[in-house]
Amino acid sequence: MQHVWLPYTQMRTARQPLEAVSTQGSLIRLKDGRELIDGIASWWTACHGYNHPHIQAALRDQLEKMPHVMFGGLVHEPALRLAERLAQKTPGDLNHVFFVDSGSVAVEVAMKMAVQYWLNRGERGRAKMVSFRYGYHGDTMACMSVCDPDESMHSLFKDYLPKQILAELPVDPASEQTFDDLLARNRNQIAAVLIEPLVQGAGGMKFHSPEVLRRVAQVCARHGVLLIADEIFVGFGRTGTLFACEQAGVTPDILCLGKGLTGGALSLAATLARPHVYHAFLADDPARALMHGPTFMANPLACAAANASLDLFETEPRLSQVAAIETQLREGLAPCAQIRGVLDVRVKGAIGVVQCATLGDTAALRATFAEKGFWIRPFADIVYLTPAFTIGKDQLAALTTAICETLPEWLSRS
Ligand SMILES: *Cc1c(COP(=O)(O)O)cnc(C)c1O
């Protein structure tokens, strides 16, 4: 513990973290022998549960053959197959897949693509991003500039961060007009609009309707601005469809995928582009190429895991499991609405959220859940569940009951 620096943690006051030794399904086994029921599937990556035998077998097989080879000048079957399958499964004609190593980098590449798209087309000065309040797109510097300015503490980094344009989601005709005006006024400076479709995740688990997403896409199209959909949280079934954009019938110009892409086994992400974006990079001039290439991009082991994960979406009833989880979360969390200090209870797909007036010390609340045998990680003012789609009915019931039983006492104390 002396040498690791933990994420989002004040190391001076941090309590001793729990030590995990193994995982199985929706269980995390600790060094002290206890088992926790996992309510968040390791930041919602482990959508098939931990150690799914099909993914494990694919990993073992690929490990023997070739755990890694560089992608700069070489290709390999796991990446070729994965790219083809992603092109097929994602909405519309998102046919060109650029692999990267993490979600933040997928967003970085999407923004770089959008900026260079305009340059390659001879339109200078279109380098700004428009993003939405409560948005979250990753922790690297350029990603921070498109996150909610308060949540990502823009003020702290203001001397470094590029200045982007913050918008409100067009939730009604009046705000649609405001959004439309914003794009009309700034269109010559704007490269792209970035949105997390249907659910803004790490910025507060806020939901919007498919209609809102459709409006965003329409306004972008009206003003000739690129639309980047960041489905790193919502992609791969989390909201009830394989991709959230499907529910609005929207095909973004650029799509970012990550998190659940490998079923939680390894880090892999991808930025997908439609033909008009890709074609803007084709030229005799080498300087028009996309100048990006993470060392471990398209790692074969990670691609093998992702292919195995896609197999499972085809062969196991994931989306109906999500529908069943949605029903159970709705029923299981409903009693929380009666608790004093709870402002909102909302559920979409396999995402259940209890929003409170204030939660106080969320690390202490996390520890309280762990003492009871649950891995639940509240942040800011919310307690949420994003379980594996394979979670047992009893396990999920235990999680929702734990939240309903823990919150009254917790909220009356703080
Ligand atoms: C997690 C997340 C990211 C960042 O992904 P990392 O793999 O942590 O870099 C970006 N966008 C969204 C919507 C996310 O949920």
The ligand as an SDF file (V2000), in Angstrom:
LIG
                    3D

 15 15  0  0  0  0  0  0  0  0999 V2000
  -15.3310    5.5880  -18.6290 C   0  0  0  0  0  0  0  0  0  0  0  0
  -15.6940    6.5400  -19.6920 C   0  0  0  0  0  0  0  0  0  0  0  0
  -14.7020    7.1690  -20.4870 C   0  0  0  0  0  0  0  0  0  0  0  0
  -13.2240    6.9610  -20.2400 C   0  0  0  0  0  0  0  0  0  0  0  0
  -12.8270    5.6550  -20.4300 O   0  0  0  0  0  0  0  0  0  0  0  0
  -11.4390    5.1420  -19.7790 P   0  0  0  0  0  0  0  0  0  0  0  0
  -11.2910    3.7560  -20.3040 O   0  0  0  0  0  0  0  0  0  0  0  0
  -11.6100    5.2100  -18.2960 O   0  0  0  0  0  0  0  0  0  0  0  0
  -10.3650    6.0560  -20.2610 O   0  0  0  0  0  0  0  0  0  0  0  0
  -15.1300    8.0280  -21.4820 C   0  0  0  0  0  0  0  0  0  0  0  0
  -16.4350    8.2590  -21.7110 N   0  0  0  0  0  0  0  0  0  0  0  0
  -17.3990    7.6750  -20.9800 C   0  0  0  0  0  0  0  0  0  0  0  0
  -18.8260    7.9440  -21.3090 C   0  0  0  0  0  0  0  0  0  0  0  0
  -17.0670    6.7960  -19.9390 C   0  0  0  0  0  0  0  0  0  0  0  0
  -18.0270    6.2440  -19.1980 O   0  0  0  0  0  0  0  0  0  0  0  0
  1  2  1  0
  2  3  1  0
  2 14  2  0
  3  4  1  0
  3 10  2  0
  4  5  1  0
  5  6  1  0
  6  7  2  0
  6  8  1  0
  6  9  1  0
 10 11  1  0
 11 12  2  0
 12 13  1  0
 12 14  1  0
 14 15  1  0
M  END
$$$$
